[in-house]
Amino acid sequence: MTALTSLVCLTGGAALAANAARFPTWTARMETAGGLALVVGLAMIGVGLNGHA
């Protein structure tokens, strides 16, 4: 479940950041939301990794 949620966050964040230029009045907000979603998605991947080698 964590992997699926992480994938959704990464994909959604990339889509928001990529399409931000199409909406000039919302560019900063969309880039911020996209960056935050990317960071959260990567953090979920890190949480899902097992620390034991």
OpenMM code with the backbone's topology and positions (N, CA, C; nanometers):
from openmm import Vec3, app, unit

residues = "MET THR ALA LEU THR SER LEU VAL CYS LEU THR GLY GLY ALA ALA LEU ALA ALA ASN ALA ALA ARG PHE PRO THR TRP THR ALA ARG MET GLU THR ALA GLY GLY LEU ALA LEU VAL VAL GLY LEU ALA MET ILE GLY VAL GLY LEU ASN GLY HIS ALA".split()
positions = [
    Vec3(0.0823, -0.1190, 0.0000),
    Vec3(0.0000, 0.0000, 0.0000),
    Vec3(0.0870, 0.1257, 0.0000),
    Vec3(0.1955, 0.1229, 0.0750),
    Vec3(0.2847, 0.2376, 0.0795),
    Vec3(0.3480, 0.2624, -0.0570),
    Vec3(0.3813, 0.1556, -0.1274),
    Vec3(0.4419, 0.1714, -0.2598),
    Vec3(0.3439, 0.2359, -0.3570),
    Vec3(0.2187, 0.2000, -0.3506),
    Vec3(0.1180, 0.2578, -0.4397),
    Vec3(0.0963, 0.4052, -0.4073),
    Vec3(0.0862, 0.4379, -0.2813),
    Vec3(0.0695, 0.5772, -0.2405),
    Vec3(0.1911, 0.6595, -0.2797),
    Vec3(0.3091, 0.6024, -0.2655),
    Vec3(0.4310, 0.6710, -0.3055),
    Vec3(0.4312, 0.6968, -0.4554),
    Vec3(0.3908, 0.5996, -0.5330),
    Vec3(0.3847, 0.6156, -0.6784),
    Vec3(0.2857, 0.7245, -0.7178),
    Vec3(0.1727, 0.7298, -0.6508),
    Vec3(0.0729, 0.8334, -0.6785),
    Vec3(0.1289, 0.9712, -0.6448),
    Vec3(0.1985, 0.9834, -0.5324),
    Vec3(0.2580, 1.1112, -0.4944),
    Vec3(0.3646, 1.1543, -0.5944),
    Vec3(0.4498, 1.0626, -0.6352),
    Vec3(0.5550, 1.0959, -0.7306),
    Vec3(0.4972, 1.1364, -0.8664),
    Vec3(0.4001, 1.0616, -0.9137),
    Vec3(0.3386, 1.0917, -1.0423),
    Vec3(0.2603, 1.2232, -1.0373),
    Vec3(0.1842, 1.2404, -0.9326),
    Vec3(0.1078, 1.3646, -0.9180),
    Vec3(0.1965, 1.4861, -0.9027),
    Vec3(0.3041, 1.4714, -0.8265),
    Vec3(0.3974, 1.5822, -0.8090),
    Vec3(0.4651, 1.6209, -0.9389),
    Vec3(0.5054, 1.5216, -1.0153),
    Vec3(0.5681, 1.5491, -1.1445),
    Vec3(0.4688, 1.6144, -1.2404),
    Vec3(0.3451, 1.5697, -1.2393),
    Vec3(0.2436, 1.6287, -1.3267),
    Vec3(0.2140, 1.7729, -1.2877),
    Vec3(0.2044, 1.7995, -1.1590),
    Vec3(0.1802, 1.9370, -1.1144),
    Vec3(0.2949, 2.0288, -1.1542),
    Vec3(0.4164, 1.9854, -1.1291),
    Vec3(0.5318, 2.0686, -1.1599),
    Vec3(0.5467, 2.0900, -1.3105),
    Vec3(0.5174, 1.9894, -1.3893),
    Vec3(0.5320, 2.0007, -1.5344),
    Vec3(0.4271, 2.0919, -1.5965),
    Vec3(0.3086, 2.0941, -1.5413),
    Vec3(0.2003, 2.1740, -1.5980),
    Vec3(0.1859, 2.3114, -1.5340),
    Vec3(0.2736, 2.3466, -1.4437),
    Vec3(0.2614, 2.4748, -1.3736),
    Vec3(0.2729, 2.5939, -1.4676),
    Vec3(0.3515, 2.5822, -1.5720),
    Vec3(0.3703, 2.6950, -1.6641),
    Vec3(0.2436, 2.7268, -1.7433),
    Vec3(0.1526, 2.6346, -1.7521),
    Vec3(0.0285, 2.6572, -1.8280),
    Vec3(-0.0691, 2.7476, -1.7536),
    Vec3(-0.0500, 2.7642, -1.6242),
    Vec3(-0.1398, 2.8445, -1.5418),
    Vec3(-0.0582, 2.9525, -1.4713),
    Vec3(-0.0381, 3.0667, -1.5364),
    Vec3(0.0524, 3.1694, -1.4830),
    Vec3(0.0158, 3.2203, -1.3437),
    Vec3(-0.1114, 3.2296, -1.3122),
    Vec3(-0.1493, 3.2816, -1.1813),
    Vec3(-0.1287, 3.1787, -1.0701),
    Vec3(-0.1178, 3.0528, -1.1059),
    Vec3(-0.1034, 2.9459, -1.0073),
    Vec3(0.0339, 2.8791, -1.0125),
    Vec3(0.1269, 2.9329, -1.0904),
    Vec3(0.2558, 2.8672, -1.1114),
    Vec3(0.3287, 2.8384, -0.9813),
    Vec3(0.3423, 2.9373, -0.8958),
    Vec3(0.4171, 2.9182, -0.7708),
    Vec3(0.3496, 2.8148, -0.6810),
    Vec3(0.2190, 2.8197, -0.6731),
    Vec3(0.1472, 2.7245, -0.5867),
    Vec3(0.1581, 2.5822, -0.6398),
    Vec3(0.1462, 2.5683, -0.7723),
    Vec3(0.1543, 2.4349, -0.8317),
    Vec3(0.2947, 2.3772, -0.8198),
    Vec3(0.3970, 2.4612, -0.8377),
    Vec3(0.5331, 2.4121, -0.8228),
    Vec3(0.5621, 2.3732, -0.6783),
    Vec3(0.5088, 2.4504, -0.5842),
    Vec3(0.5266, 2.4172, -0.4431),
    Vec3(0.4569, 2.2860, -0.4083),
    Vec3(0.3333, 2.2711, -0.4540),
    Vec3(0.2581, 2.1478, -0.4269),
    Vec3(0.3233, 2.0284, -0.4950),
    Vec3(0.3712, 2.0472, -0.6171),
    Vec3(0.4384, 1.9382, -0.6876),
    Vec3(0.5670, 1.8973, -0.6185),
    Vec3(0.6454, 1.9947, -0.5757),
    Vec3(0.7695, 1.9637, -0.5044),
    Vec3(0.7428, 1.8942, -0.3723),
    Vec3(0.6421, 1.9403, -0.3007),
    Vec3(0.6069, 1.8763, -0.1738),
    Vec3(0.5606, 1.7328, -0.1958),
    Vec3(0.4821, 1.7099, -0.3001),
    Vec3(0.4359, 1.5741, -0.3300),
    Vec3(0.5533, 1.4838, -0.3672),
    Vec3(0.6500, 1.5369, -0.4413),
    Vec3(0.7687, 1.4574, -0.4751),
    Vec3(0.8474, 1.4206, -0.3499),
    Vec3(0.8656, 1.5166, -0.2607),
    Vec3(0.9398, 1.4901, -0.1370),
    Vec3(0.8662, 1.3874, -0.0510),
    Vec3(0.7356, 1.4002, -0.0401),
    Vec3(0.6573, 1.3044, 0.0394),
    Vec3(0.6644, 1.1653, -0.0229),
    Vec3(0.6567, 1.1584, -0.1553),
    Vec3(0.6667, 1.0286, -0.2226),
    Vec3(0.8011, 0.9627, -0.1988),
    Vec3(0.9083, 1.0404, -0.2068),
    Vec3(1.0416, 0.9850, -0.1807),
    Vec3(1.0579, 0.9466, -0.0333),
    Vec3(0.9986, 1.0245, 0.0551),
    Vec3(1.0051, 0.9903, 0.1976),
    Vec3(0.9324, 0.8595, 0.2257),
    Vec3(0.8212, 0.8369, 0.1578),
    Vec3(0.7489, 0.7103, 0.1766),
    Vec3(0.8298, 0.5921, 0.1267),
    Vec3(0.9027, 0.6120, 0.0180),
    Vec3(0.9903, 0.5052, -0.0292),
    Vec3(1.0968, 0.4755, 0.0760),
    Vec3(1.1533, 0.5831, 0.1345),
    Vec3(1.2558, 0.5654, 0.2376),
    Vec3(1.2019, 0.4955, 0.3604),
    Vec3(1.0799, 0.5260, 0.3982),
    Vec3(1.0193, 0.4602, 0.5147),
    Vec3(0.9960, 0.3121, 0.4849),
    Vec3(0.9619, 0.2835, 0.3605),
    Vec3(0.9326, 0.1453, 0.3227),
    Vec3(1.0554, 0.0573, 0.3123),
    Vec3(1.1720, 0.1182, 0.2996),
    Vec3(1.2931, 0.0372, 0.2893),
    Vec3(1.3281, -0.0241, 0.4235),
    Vec3(1.3763, -0.1430, 0.4182),
    Vec3(1.4162, -0.2103, 0.5401),
    Vec3(1.5617, -0.1724, 0.5711),
    Vec3(1.5888, -0.1271, 0.6908),
    Vec3(1.7223, -0.0815, 0.7275),
    Vec3(1.8202, -0.1936, 0.7528),
    Vec3(1.7756, -0.3168, 0.7563),
    Vec3(1.8637, -0.4302, 0.7846),
    Vec3(1.9152, -0.4885, 0.6543),
    Vec3(2.0444, -0.4988, 0.6448),
    Vec3(2.1039, -0.5526, 0.5217),
    Vec3(2.1241, -0.7021, 0.5285),
] * unit.nanometer
topology = app.Topology()
chain = topology.addChain("A")
for resn in residues:
    res = topology.addResidue(resn, chain)
    for name in ("N", "CA", "C"):
        topology.addAtom(name, app.Element.getBySymbol(name[0]), res)
